[in-house]
Every structure is written in C-alpha cells, then in structure tokens.
C-alpha cells in the first residue's frame, strides 16, 4: 500500500499557514478562501485538510448544507428507533 500523500498545492499551504497564524492571535479572526474574515467560533474547520471555512464555503467544501445534514441525521435517528 502506498501511504504517501500527493504533493500539496503551494497556494493551499500558504493559505493554511496564514489561517494558522491568524487563529493563534489574541483575537482569532480567520480569513476564509472567499475573502470573508470571521471570528474563529463562527467558522467550520475541516478535519482532513485543516482549513477554516465560512458557512457558505463549508457547505461547498463538505458537499452538503447544514439543513441537508440535519435531515439526514433525523432520518438515521428514526431508523434506529
């Protein structure tokens, strides 16, 4: 099995480094890829790539909206009962 990761995009690495520096400041306001700057508690972080996203960009990045995710969870909960 090949456990090597593909080479990272230099733009993504630079964006991640900027976000990391912003998140460690006294007032953690982080810039999203779309250009919005929000407090870190209003952002969503990807567990896999580590980048922070505003809600609109997070829905695109994760592939579903918060409403779709909530409906999916509700359906799963009803099936488990």
N, C-alpha and C positions, 0 to 999 in steps of 0.2 A: 504494500500500500504506500502511496506517495502522500506524505503528510506535509509537504512543502506548500506554503501559500504562494499564490501568484504575486508578482511584484506589485507593490502598492502604487496607485496613481499619485504623482508628486503634488497635485493640487489638493487631493483629499488629505494627504499627510499634512500639508501646510494648514489647511482649514482645521483639522483636528488639533494641531499644536496651538493655533490661535484660540480655539474654544477652550482648550485645557488651561491656558494662561488666564483667560477671562473668568473661568469658573473658580479659580483659586484666589481671586481678589477679595477685598473687604466687602464689596457689594457685587455678588456674582451675577452680572448681566452678560448673557451669552448671545453672540450673533449667529443667526441661522443662515443656511446657504442662500435663502431668498433675500437676505439683507435686513430682516427684522431683528431687533435687539430686544430681548425679553429677560426678565428675572429667571434664574435657573429653575425655580419652583413651577414656572409656567411652561417649561419645555419638556420634551419627551426625549429620553436617551435610548438609543439602540443598544441592546445587549451584545450584538455581534460586531458592529463597526465602531461603537463608542461615540458616535457623533450625536449632538443635540439638535432637535428639530422643533419648530413651532408646530401648532396643531395641524395646520394645512399641509405643511411639508411632511409631517409624520404620517399622515393618512396616506400620502402618495408613497412614502418610503416603506411603510409596513403593509400596504396593499389593501387596507380596509378602513372604513371610517369608525369612529367610536360607537356610532349607532349600530352599524353592522356587527361590530364585535359584541356589543351588549345583547343584541338579538340572538346571536349565535350562542352565547353563554346561557341565555334564558332557555333556549331550545334544548341545550345539553342538560340543564338542570331539570327540566320537565321530563326528559327521557330517563334520568337517573332515579326518579322517584318511583 
